[in-house]
Structure formats: structure tokens, C-alpha cells
């Protein structure tokens, strides 16, 4: 079951990364995708309010509840969500 969640999360992140230029609708879709990725990792967020693109496949997210996360693909292609202070 956890493998299925991880595969779903990777798919969502990959889809978000391939979305192209950031238009308002695509920005909202990226926020929803990252909200789902964080939730699938079992971390509290509620809803992503803001996203900063650090690099390709590397995002910093701020949630409505005040939590901040870095979401990225590591060198072996695994999705990583790290809580930021």
C-alpha cells in the first residue's frame, strides 16, 4: 500500500514538473499536486498556499497551517519531503 502511495506521489510530482510555464491555472494545479504529495507522506499541511521553484523537480512549499516543506526528487528518483524550520 505504501508503495502505491509513493508511486502516486512521484507521478503527481512528475506531472507538476512537466506542466511547463507557470500560468495561474497551472500554478493552482501545482499547489494541489504538492498538497497531495505532502499528505501522502503523512505530514500535516492542509493546503499549500505558496510555492517557490528552487530548481527542476525541487520546490519549497508554505502551507496554510504555517508548515513549510521542501519537496524534491533525489538522485535515485525517489520523492523526498523535508520539513523546513
Secondary structure as UniProt FT lines:
FT   HELIX           2..17
FT   TURN            18..19
FT   HELIX           24..40
FT   TURN            41..42
FT   STRAND          48..55
FT   TURN            56..57
FT   STRAND          58..63
FT   TURN            64..65
FT   STRAND          68..73
FT   TURN            75..76
FT   STRAND          79..84
//
